[in-house]
Amino acid sequence: MLERLKTFVRGVIRKMFPAKSIEQALDVKPCISSVMQERIEFWHNMYIGIAPWCKGSVTSLRKEQGICMEFANVCLNEMESQVSIERLDDIYKKAIQDLNENLQSGLALGSFIIKPLGGDKVEYLTADKFVPLAYDERGRLTDVVFIQDKKDGEDYYRRLERHTLIDSMLTISNRAFVSKSQDDIGREISLESVEEWKNFPKSVSYQGIDKPDFGYYRNPIKNEIDGSPCGVSIYEAGIDRLEEVDNQNARIKWEFKSGERAIQVTPQAVKKTTIGPNGEMSFETADLDERLYRTVDLQDGECKDFYREWSPEFRDTNIINGLNYHLRQLEFSVCLSYGDLSDVADVDKTATEAKIAKKRKFNMVAAIQSNLKDCLEDLVYALAFYNAMLRSGYEFSCTFKDSILEDEATERENDRADVALGAMQLWEYRMKHYAEDEETAKKMVAQTADVIE
């Protein structure tokens, strides 16, 4: 059933519209390459649980979603943002109501856009839904094509909506195309040919615009795939580990399945006798629990047993330890702290290693928040533009608390209180926070006591 579902999902996933078709239609070379588009599709398939290695007995543990969810939750958990003008602030707050779940998708595919639709309505578009054409020196997207699809019978209709910001002039243009193929741009038609598109202007320009009319976010990860400014998935560096995790999980499932208790019985041991209406006797096999009983020929030399128990020893501990090892390697690769994905009770790390891991995660979170702040600042500008409040003198503020490092400081203070109460030994405190082994910690405590005396 699961395999049929995977096949169905693969069949309905829409591939990204080829960048070369955009180049053909608009006579401009996109920033994104075909290699990058294929990678985005690959990240997307991983995110929804159908990575190429997920076949047969190997299914996805969906750790890709776990990674994105952890980063999104930490980044937004203590975010405080507001606009000084109440009406614009209300519009902004409604626009970001679904920010967490869409940030998760953006982290998975490398980038996303928050595009105003008028009023307080916005559309979240991940990297597979737009084609970047140009960036400025800050990495801000200044020329982009949004693609809207419509299928009518055998015909594929597409509307290409291009937003270009050059020298403080924003130009929005719309063009429509029809094709018999999903991968071909086809021939150009008038916007009036499609009822829903007849009111879109062919081209309109606005002077005095300093920022794009949308918010653009990209992950703070250098693009080594095609060298473009396009965003890279948050789990790109951990792809090999993610594959190992799924394979190891398959081994765990097989260990439990193959090690199920069973009773092997001879056919003679499970015969039952019935007597017919005329006194005749017949023999047939009794109804048994097929999961527990297995009928086999138990010939063992000269002896013949009627039954034999099958109860092999489980090797689950070693295999689960192996899974935790791969999870810890994955945590390192994607800049998570030890224990975010792995079993926290099995994290055999020194206090120094744990502190470094937290600092590594903090640095990544801080970089994500910095890029997200730029995205939200541009979003507020776009909302002000579309709601005629661009010259209202609004101010936007966005702050994030350093909860990761604050948690560490809080933990240290709590441990100090436990030491003072006698609930924790001072040498235990030193082991935890000074990365000392038990012998060294006890020695240091003794030396301190001698000095005090």
N, C-alpha and C positions, 0 to 999 in steps of 0.2 A: 504493500500500500504506500509506504513512504517513498519507495523508488518511483512509483507511478506519479506521486505528487511532485517529486523533484523534476521529472520529465515534463510535466505539465507547466510548472513554474518557468522552467527554462524556455518553454515554447512561447510564453506570453510576455517575457521580458523584452521591452523595446530597446534596441541598441541605440546608442548615441548617433545622432545624425552626423554623417561624415563631414569633417571640417573642409575637405576638398570640394564638397558641394556648395558650402557657403562661399568659398573662394570663387567658384564658378559663377554663382548667382550675383555676388556683390563686387566682384573684381577687387578683392582685398584679401591678403594672406592672413589667416587667423594665427594667433600666438600658440594655439594648442596644436600638437602634432597627432597623427594617427596612432603613434605609439602611446602617447599620453591618454588618448581616448580609450584605447584598449585596456590600459591600466586602471582607469576609472571604472570601467565595466567589471574588471576583475575584483576591485575593492568592493563594488556593489554586490556582486555575487557572494563574496565572503561574508558580507554584512547580513545578508538574508539567509545564510546557512547553506549555500550550494556552491562552495568552493570546489575547484576541479578534483581535489582528492577525496571529497565526500561522495563516495560511491560504495556499493556493496554494504558491508558491515560497518563502514566508517561513516559516522554522522557528525555534524558540527555540534560542539559544545557551546557555540554562540559566544565565545569569549570576546569576539570582535565587538559585539554589542555591550558586553561588560566593560571593556576598556573605554568605549565612548561614553557610556553612562557614568562611569566613575569620574572622568575628567569634566563632563558637563555639570554633574552635581556639585563637585568641588568648586568649579569656577563660578557657578551661579548661586551657590548656597548662601553666601553673605554679600551678594552684590547689591548695592544701593545706587539707584540712578533716578534722576528726575529732571524735569524741564521747569524753568522758573515761571512760565505762563501756564495757568491752570488748564485752559482749554487744550493747548498743545500737549500738555503733560497727560491729560486724559486720553488723547488720541494715541500718544506714544505708549502708554501703559497697556492699552488694548492691543496695540500692534505687536507687543512682545509677550503676550500671554502664553504663546506656544514656543517661546524661545528655547527652552530646555530640550524638548524632543527634537527640534530642528537643528540645534547645535550638535546634538549627537550624530545626526545624519551628516552634517557638515564636517565634523571631525573624521567620520568614516571615509568620505569621498574627497577630503582635502580642502573644500571651500563651499560657501553658499552665499546666496544673495537674498536680501529682504527687499522686495520690490513693492512700493506703494501702489494701490489700485484706486485711490481716491477716498477721502474721508479717513476713517480709522482702519480701513481694510488693507491688508498687505498679503503678499504671496511669497512663500519661502521656496527658493529654487536651489537645489543642490547642483554640483558641478556637471552632472549629466544632463542638465536642462538648459544650459546656455553655452554659447561659444564666445570666448574672449578674443578680442581683436587687438587691443592695445592697453598698455599700462603706463602710468607715469613713473617718475624716478622714485617715488615713495612706495611703489607697488600697488597703488590704487588703480582699480579698473576704470578706464576712461572711455573705452569703446567696446561695446558688447552687443551680441545678437541673441534675442530671446526667440524661441521657436514654439509656435502653437500648431498642433496637429489636429486634423479632422479627417475622418474616413467616411466616404459616402459610396456604398457599393464597392466597386473595384478601384475607385479613384482615391488617391491620397492628396489632401489639400494641406498646404503649409503657409502659415503667415510668419514672415521674418520681421521682427520688430527690433530695429537697431537704435541704440542710444549712444550718441557720440558727444563728448565734451572736449572742445578745442578752443583755447583762448577765450575763456569765460562765455562761450556760446554752446548751449545745449541744443542738439538737433535730434529729433525723434522721427524716424521714417518707418513706413510700413509697406511691405510688398507681399504679394500672394502668388503661390505657385501650385500647379496640379501635376500629378504624376501617376503612372500605373505601378510604380515600384516604391517601396518604403524607403529604399536607400538612394533614390535618385531625386534630384531637385525638380526635374521636369520642366515644363514651360510656364512662363509668367502669365498670370491672368489679372483682371482688375479686382480690386477689393470688393466691389459691388457684386461679384460673381458668387460670393458666399454671404448669406443673409446676416450672419453674426458679425461680419467684418465690414459691412458697408459704411459704418459711421466712423471707422478709423481714418484719420487724415493720412494722406500719402506722405507728407512731410511737414514738420512744424519746428520752428526754432525759437529759442528764448535767449535774450541777452542778459549779461550780468550774473551768470550762474558760476559759482566758484567750485562747486563740488558735484559729483554724480548725483542723479536723482534716485539713488537706491543705496542701501548699505551693503558693503561687500566684506566678507570675512574669509581669510585663508589661514591655514595652519602654519605656525612658525617653524617650518621644517624646510630645509634647502632641497630644491628639486634637482635630484641627480638622475632623473628618468629621461627628460629631454632638455633640461637646462632652462626651461621657460619659467616665468613667474607663477605659473599655475600651481595651485595648492597640492600638497602630498598628504596621503592618508596618515592618520595618527598611528596606525599599526603597520605601516609599510616596513619598518625595520624589524618587525616581529613576525613576518609572514612564515618563515621557516619554522619558527617555534610554534606558531598556531597550528601548522600542519602536524607537528610532532604531538601536540596536545590532543588533537582529534584522533590520531592514530593510537596513542596510548590509552585514550578512553575506550576505544574499540577493543583493545586487549583486556581491559578491565571487564567489559561486558561479556567477552568471550570466556574469561576465567570463571565468572559466575554461572554462565550458561552451561559450559562444559563440565563444571564441577557440581552440578545439581545431584542430589542423592537419588539413587535409583535401586530397584530390586530386580535382578535378572532371574527369571524363572523359566523352567522347562515347560513346553506345551502340555506335558502330561500332568503337571501340578495344577494346572488351571482348567482342567476338564470338568464339566458338570454333566450329571446324568439326568435325563428327563424320561419319563414313562408315558407313552402314548395311550390313547383311549382303549386300545386292544391289548395293552400290556407290553408292547414292544419298547425296547430301550434304545436311546440314541445318546450320542456324546457331542458336546459342542463347547467351545471356549467361553469361559465366564467373562462378564463385562468387568474390566479393570480400569483403574486410573492410568491412562496411557502415559502420563507424565512420570508416574512413580514406578510402574511395572513395565518391564520389557521382556518379551518372550524370546529366548535364545536357546540354542543347543549347548547345554553346559556339560560337555564331555571332558573329563579331566583324568586322563590315563585309564586306569581300571575302574575308577570311581565315577559315579554319576550323581551330581547334586540336583536337588529339586529347586533350590534357589540359592542366590548369592548376592550379597549386598555390594553395591557400587557407591563408595563414598570417598572420593579422592581428597587429598589435602589441598586446601586453598592456598594459592600463592599471592593472595590479594594485597598483603602488606607491602611486599616488594614492588608490585606493579603500581600501587597507589603512591608509594614513595617516589617512584619514577615519574608519575604524573605531576607531583608537587615540584620535582626538580625542574621539569620543563616549564611549569607555570612560573617558577621563580626566575628562570632565564628569560621568559617572556616579559615579566614585570620589569626586569632590567632593560630589555631592549626598547620598551615603549615608555620608559621613564615613570613607571608606577612605583609605589613603595612596596616593600616585601610584605605580603599578607593581603594586599588588595585583591588578588585573584587566587593565590595559593592558600593552603591551610595555615592559618596564623600560628597554630600550636606546633607546627612542624618547621617553622622558620628558624633554622639554626644559624643565627647571625649574631655577631658581636654588637654591642651598643654603638660602636663607631660606624660599623657597616649599615646598621639601621638608620642612624642619623644621616649618613651620606645619601642613602636611598630617599629619605624624606626630603632632603635638600634638593636632590635631583628632580623629584616630583614637583616640589615648590617652584623651581626654576621654569619647568615646562608650563605649569599652571599660570604662573605670572606672565609668561610670554603669550599664552592663549588669551588671557584677560586683556593684555595690552592691545592685541589685534582686534579683540571683540569690542573694546571701548571705541576704537577708531570706526568700526563698523556701525555701532549704535549712534555715534556722533554724526556720521554721514546720513544714517536713517532719519534722525531728527531733522536734519537739514532738508532732506527730501520730503518729509511729512509737512514741514513748514512751507515748502515750495508748493506742494499740491493743495494746501489748505489756505493759501494766500496769507501766510504769516511770516514770510521770509524776512521782512523788514520790521518785525515786531520787537526786536531787541531781546529776544529770548536768550537764556543761558542754559547750558546743559552741563550737568555734573554726573559723574559716574565713579564710584569708589568700590574697592574690593578689600576685604579684610584678609590678613595672612593667617587663616585658620590652621593651616598645616603646621607652621612653626609655633603658633600660639598653643596648639595642642601639646606639643613637646614640652614647652615651658610649664604648662599646667600640670602635666604628668610629673615633672620633676618636683614641683611644689607639693603635689599630693604625696609623693614618696617621702619627702622631707617630713611631712606631717605624720606619716605612718612610722617613721623612725623615732620621732619625738614621742609617739604614743606607745612605742615598743612593739608595734604590729609588724615592723620590718627591721631586720638587723642592719647596722651601719655598713657592714662588709657586703651585704646584699645590695645596698644602695650604690656602693662604689663599683661593684661588678657591673651593675646595670648602666650607670651613667659615666663611669670612667674607663670602661672597657678593660677592666682588670680581671684576671682569673681569681678563683676562690682563695688560693694560697696567698697571692699578692695582696688581695683586698684585706684579708685577715691580718696580714703582717702590717699593713699601713695603719689599720685601726689600732693595733697594739702599740705601734710607735707613737701614734697620736696620744693614746692614753698615758704612755710613759712620760711624754713631754708635759702633759697637764699635771701629772703627779709631781 
